[in-house]
Amino acid sequence: MAKRWLRRREAVAYFLVLRYAEKKGEKCIDLGEAVDILKPFMGSKRLADEMVRRLIRLGLVGRPRPLKLCPKPLDEVFEDLAASYIAGRMRRRGIEASADPASRTIRVEERECTETEKLAELIGYKVECVSSYSSS
C-alpha cells in the first residue's frame, strides 16, 4: 500500500478506474479498458499505461492475472493511508510507532497505547503495545 499521499493525477486516475469498474458492475476490469479510460485525461496511450503501472506499484489496483486489474475499495485505501500517516506523525513526535496494513495493526510504545487504541478503533485497526523497541 502507498506510504505517501497520492498526487492529484494519481488520485483522479485511481478514482476514474474505480468508478468505471463500479459502473460496469464488476470488481475487475481489463488492462486495455483502464488504459482506454485514462487516455483522454492523460494525453496519450503511453502516459495512460504508465499511470496504470503507477497505480499497481502504489497498491491502489490489484493485479490477480496479467491483464486484469482490480481497484481496491476507496475506504480501504484511505484506511491504510490514515494508518501510515498516524504512525508517521507519532514518530515525528518522538514516539516509536509503525503501521502494518496487511494485518491491520499499529505497533506503539506501551506508554502511548491507551490514546492510540481509541484512535485506531475508529479506523478499524488494532493496537499492539510494545514495551520498548530494540535500538539496533
Secondary structure, DSSP 4 states (H G I P E B T S, - for coil): --SSPPPHHHHHHHHHHHHHHHHHT-S-EEHHHHHHHHHHHHSSHHHHHHHHHHHHHHTSEE-SSTTEEEEPPHHHHHHHHHHHHHHHHHHHTT--EEEETTTTEEEEEGGGHHHHHHHHHHHT-EEEEES-----
